[in-house]
Amino acid sequence: MGVRYGLFMLWISYLVCGGALLFGRGFLLSREARVERTKCQPYQHIPCGPLESGHSGSEHGCTPRQRLASLALDLNSSNRACPPARAKVVVLLIDALRFDFAWTNLDSEPEPDAPSYTNRLPAITRMLRQQPKRSRLYQFIADPPTTTLQRLKGLTTGSLPTFIDVGSNFATPEINEDNLIDQLVSHGGKAVLLGDDTWAQLYPKRWLRSLALPSFNTWDLDTVDNAVKARLPEELEKKDWQLLVAHFLGVDHCGHRYGPLHSEMVRKLTEMNQVIEDTLQTLDNDTVLFVIGDHGMTITGDHGGETDAEVTAAMFMYSPYDLMSPPELLSPRTVRQVDFVPTVSSILGLPPPYSNLGAIILNSLPFSGDSNIPFNDWQFALINLWANVKQVTKYIQHYSLISDQFPIEKIDSIEKKFIILSHRVQSIYNERAFYSFATDAREFLIDVRSMCQEVWIQFDSFSMSRGLLMIFLTIFFCYMIVDGIPPERFPEIFQSSYLLYSYGAMFFAVLFSVGCYYFSLIERLGLTILFSTGVVSVFMLSMLVIQNWEVISQNWYETTRRKDWVDLSARASLAFSTCALFSNSYIVEEGAVLSYLLLSLLVVLSYSSGIPKILYPLLICTATPLAASRFYKVCREEQGECYYKNEDTGQTSPMHLVTGLASLALLVILTRLWLRSCGNLVSHDAILWRYAPTVAAVCTGGYWVASWSPHKVSWRADSIARLVFGILAVSIIVLIIKPLSIFVLPKQNDSVSVYGQDNIVPQLFNQMKGLFNKHSLNNKRQANTPVVYGLATVYSAAFVMLTVCVTLLISLVLGARSAPSIILLFATGASMLAMLAVNRYHTSTSLAQLLTVDNCSIQCWVLLSVYYFYGTGHQAALSSIQWGAAFVGTGGHFTFNAVPAILVIANTFGAQFLAGLCIPLLVLAPFPMFVMWGHPSRHSSKVDIQRGELMLYERETMLMAAMFSTSTKYILFHSVRMFVCMLAATVHCRHLMVWKIFAPKMIFEGISLMITLIAVLISYFILLRIHSRLSVFIAKLNRES
Amino acid sequence: MWTGNLNAVVEQKSRASIAFGSALSLAVAPLLVVLLSLRDELQELGHYSSAHVPLALLLAESLKFVFAAARPEVPYLKDAKLPKIRKATKFRLRDFFKCLIFLPTCVGAYFVALVLFGAPIINQYEETFMLSLLLTILTIFPSCFHAGVDPTMSILTGSRKFSGDKTMETLQQHIFLTLFGTWCGAIAIPLDWDRPWQAWPVPCCLGALAGYTFSHMLTLIKLLPFLAMRIARKTKY
């Protein structure tokens, strides 16, 4: 019976996870970052003349001019040499410079109703008129996500950055892919940075000089711009750089604050116009100027999405030399932002970066002023273009080796086209042939880029909507079944063959998908299996609901007639906590919001319980650790001041060490006292129960001290940590194999003497009482009735032990600094369990009611588990993951990648795991409470639970049904949060903050959901295990007596 | 019909004083808020410099109490049949001292509760203190003086139900709605609008005042039929 419930939970978990994964697949575009570099030798090092045979001896005599000439002759080897540089480059990056800010139509009169921002950059237009051969203006199309960080990445690597670039460094935003700046630096060039500090984050230590200013305050329009403006002329005077980047933020900030139509925008644009004008004045004879915007803005001034207004930036360039003017087809008015990289690379004489996908913009290549270059400009362009084509092809080939993201046919056709081009390139001897070749090469490059774009840029709305639908329908039907059908009817439903048919149907769906795959009707097997089983499951679940519709509707009708404030507020808090996921500021402050809601719910509960005198002290016991855990919270970047405050306090101080050790000691001592007074530590088998937590705690303390002390004892510290892992793992395994902590008193013993000992208060169940009554009457029968210690708390004791072990494990991984927080979770959870148990015991009139955990308790538990994610010092931001956890006990040497991953997950989601493991305790709690303290109030209770948890053993079906309903509801409540996170990410997929707040939140929520599912299932199966061992034990006992 | 029996008389009396009190609160609380916002001092609500706000409210509440106490007692009331109500309305010295001890305790209790709910502990105690003072004046103070310390305690702990007792029900409603208003006020704090009035504890103070006003408005609306009847009676004679 119990196993069937377990299977059903497994099924639900599968559906929920499947929905989440399906959604994530469509939403979280990922790309692997490659760390290879394009290499080339300076052309001075290449051999003279055509590369026919080993001329290595006779090369010393030739001039650079001759060497260069050989480049043009053998193009296929030419990309081994760096092309010569043409000019230096100044990039004025005006953040959010939309195309229509820059474009001015001087020919016609300005329209009277034109927006106020038009015609504010006359410097650009003037140059275009005066120097049409030397200046260009393009529509500069950005690839979404149009956020500054991603755009800068795109503007320097020439790639299409996605939200998750697999293989890139999560902890810092530093770019490890090949890029323009690194190429420049590695070829001995120098770069100077002025402005936005995002550049400095992306490229630390690459700059000759940098003036990096914080870009965080989007309400500050002028500080950064003024500082840059002040430094710019001075830097332009100096001649020691090849690349100068000046990043102005004012226009973007003005957009965020006031929108593009505000008069402030006019002021900022006029200011920018002055900057451009001044720069043009001071520009020397071998410097090319680029004025670019990294993205546009919507009419409200936001950006991040992919509307036309957001992606259409402007790029203006001016060169002191004439620019190439190829035919119309090769002189586009619209270029992509990735095209910027190869163009600038070729001007600076660098090879295009390894993962570049852009195509050189031919009509913005300046004629070279260097008379040493022995070939025509078109030959020069050809060398660059061909290097570009080869690099892109190589990248795609390498990438498709490690990933199957690209369709195979597409790769084949790319290779074919490349071979054709590489034959053609050998036989280009005049300009016309070059232009014809260039047209095809350009087409080829665009083709490759659009293929990558499909894979990396566009949301897969099909997967997203199906994922959302799947998770929603699962939650919907499941909640109807679990909440609508009263628990006493569960056995009937779950014993019927209906569920077996469902599993059968799922099996056939899998078989069908595999069959389709085998006959190659479909391409992606995993996806099809997920989809087909999802459809079948949802259908079967809906049928189950329809079958039981009568019961459900009747039950719900009855519950709606009861006016229950507590239930109402539980629902309200669920609604509120999930709606908060739609707001970015609430996600940022979610930790505080959740503890607020949890405490409010508990206050309502204890106020309306009718026994406030007992519940108020317990409430304070719950609220105090909850409030104390605030000291362990960390802030995220968006929280400004607080974030910078806690940045420098990464060190563990002796004070932290002392609190950590004290809290560990407290945990071990208190739980040991509890178990001992429950009589669960008497057994011979319970040696591990008695000593393992103590030893583990002592060793953990030793590890902290050893790793804190300044002397290098790290290898010893690591072995201590491993010892702790070992001890705890062994005790958990033993716990699962031998979950009963009961002790049968040998029959020879005089039971009276044991009973007289007051220091161990043995918990004897009812038979024991009967035994004493009969003791005087019938001495003979006494020998037959066994005396068993710890039977009244047999279920809960195992879970207490398990949670202690897991808590110790998590505190080791958390480290001395934040370990007390997980112990605070333990304390909050324990006192909350007491509150809920007392309240339930007080209100219930029958055993069935006592076993029914109401929605409020479950919601409290959900809030607790989610809150303590923040309470243990985490935030839903990728940058706040505590990677240090991976070094606990491993010392940084990983044989398997799984080990550090597990450690980091245990560190981050430990609270959720612990809370999930405790779910059976929600059901069990009244029994051990009663056994320990008796009646919570003087009211004579209506339910008799004298015999503790042994009663539960006797009412197996009730216990299992209650356990199932509680666990499933807990899973569902967590799934609702996940669903809302997914929905929020979908709704806000054009939001400015989507990649900073909503998407990370969704990822964290998803992982935490999976951890919760695993924990709940484990706890349920441990319960089953205890139950089955108990039945074996009782059967043995009965046989003996 | 109001003079029909004893209970009705008592009820009428308490209704009259309740109506007066509600009208007064309804005037004072919004007036204070309007004045503050006109002088652009809303964000000062959490500082000692704005101590005149709780003071004004204190004055208003005291005025209510004086009004209730100074009403000529209905002769029947001296009848010994209603000791409880007499005790509740009659001002006694012992009660006064009890209140004097009880009120500061309540300020402290509110302070602790606010901290547990998430108010900053160390650096913003001034603001938290001001809010707990305001809450005490809006909730505990009136109920203390109108009903006494022990009934107030039983309202706060929920250990007794007051069905049928108009004064107590009204007091309970005031306390609940004021606290609920405070609770709701906190919703505005995390939002990233960067407004000066979003600073702790201004939204909670405003929420408390809004809840208080709303509660009194509700009471007055409930009493409208009674007031109408009274006026009708007065014009008749």
Interface residues (C-beta under 8 A of the other chain):
Chain A: W219 S583 N584 S585 Y586 V588 E589 A592 V593 S595 Y596 L599 S600 Y607 S608 G610 P612 K613 Y616 A623 T624 L626 A627 R630 E638
Chain B: V115 L116 F117 G118 T157 G158 S159 W183 A186 P190 L191 D192 D194
